[in-house]
Each structure stands twice: as C-alpha cells, then as structure tokens.
C-alpha cells in the first residue's frame, strides 16, 4: 500500500534530519518527501498501516503531519 501524508517539512536539511528516525520505523522500505509539492508530501510504501507511528514521529520532531486519502 502507498501511504501519503501532508507535512510541514520544507527543506532538504529537515528531511535529512528525519531520515534516520524514519528508517528506524521503516527498515528496507521505500519512502520519500516531495518538497516541491505545496503540501510537502511524504510517500511511503508499506505492507502495513504505520500511519499513527509516522504522524507521532513527525509531531514529536515539531512537524505537522496528516494522512491524505
């Protein structure tokens, strides 16, 4: 499944700082930020729904994050 989130991450540096934390939750999975999109989209390929974990992670790092449908 593909999970899509609207975030407040705006720069490559911010995304880079989040990378080790996201990789810890999603080892060996594909994910990326689309920082050129006005909603700073985070896309994740995952077999399981890890939406709550991702939202909590970004919130804990002072970023907004909400799942898009």
N, C-alpha and C positions, 0 to 999 in steps of 0.2 A: 504494500500500500504506500501511497505517497501522502505525506502529511505536509500541509502548507500553513505557515504562520506569518502574521504581520508583526513586525518588531520595531523597536526604536533604535536598533543598531544602525549607525550611519556611516562608519568609516571602516576601512580595511584593518586598521590597528585595533579597533574594538572587536571585530570578528576574530582577529588573530589571538587576542587575549582570551576569548571564549573557547577557542578551538580545543585546548587540552581538556576542558571540562565537558564539552560536548562529546569528544572522542571517548571519554571515560564511560559515558552513558551509552554511546553508540559505537562500540568497537567493530571495526570491519564493515561499517555501513556507509552508504553514500549520503552526503548532506552538503548543502552549500547555501550561502547568503547571496541574494541578488540585490546588491546595494544600489544599483541603478534604478530599480523599481521604487516608486514613490512610497511604497509600504515596507521597504527593506525586508523583502520576503526571505524567510528561511524555509528551504525544502528539505525533506528528509525521506529517504526510502527505508522502510522498516516493515518487518513481518508482524510486529505487534504495535499496539497503540500506546505510545510513550508520551502522549501529549501533555499529561499532567507533569511528568518529570521535566520535560523541556520548558514548559511555562514556569515552573518553580525555579529551575536553574537560572533562566534569564531574569526573573523577578529578583532572585537573591543577589544578582550582579547589577541590580538597579536599572534593568531594561524592561520596557513593557513588551508583552508577547501575548498574542491571542491567536487561536486556531481559526483558520478560514475554511469555509466549506465549499 
